[in-house]
Amino acid sequence: LEWQDENGMTALHHAAYGSHVDTVRFLLLEGANPNQLDKTGRSPLYCACEVDNDSITTLLSEKGASAIRTNEEGYTLLHLAAQAGQNAMVILLLYQGFAADRRDGEGRTPLSYAAMRGNVDTVADLLAHSVNPDIRDLEGKT
């Protein structure tokens, strides 16, 4: 269950990326680690968020997957969801108490990514949760 490919991805990572809900469920029942990181610091939960699969995200969360982890660039699940315009995921993470103003390695917040991508609904959701719109990244941009 903990075998890793050359990128450090386990079967659970691959199942999450492939949106294979039944396989994810099976692997978790067999004891696969929902917090195992690949070589770039991505967890299976990060993979599920990347492909916007709420069913797998829920399964992993119920089995103790940590939403707080960052990848090697300091990029969180909330950064990913905001950039992709995944409003349901953004709201879920905010209600779970996720740090909405957390900066990645470039000093950017989830709000920065949502605004850069033109995800108006996501920007509105983040602002409704008292996100600070005045945080500047390492280049001085808000």
Buried (B, 14 or more C-beta within 10 A) or exposed (E): EEEBEEEBBBBBBBBBBBBBBEBBBBBBEEEBBBBBBBEEBBBBBBBBBBEBBEEBBBBBBEBEBEBEBBBEEBBBBBBBBBBBBBBEBBBBBBEEEBEBBBBBEEBBBBBBBBBEBEBEEBBEBBBEBEBEEEBEBEEEEE
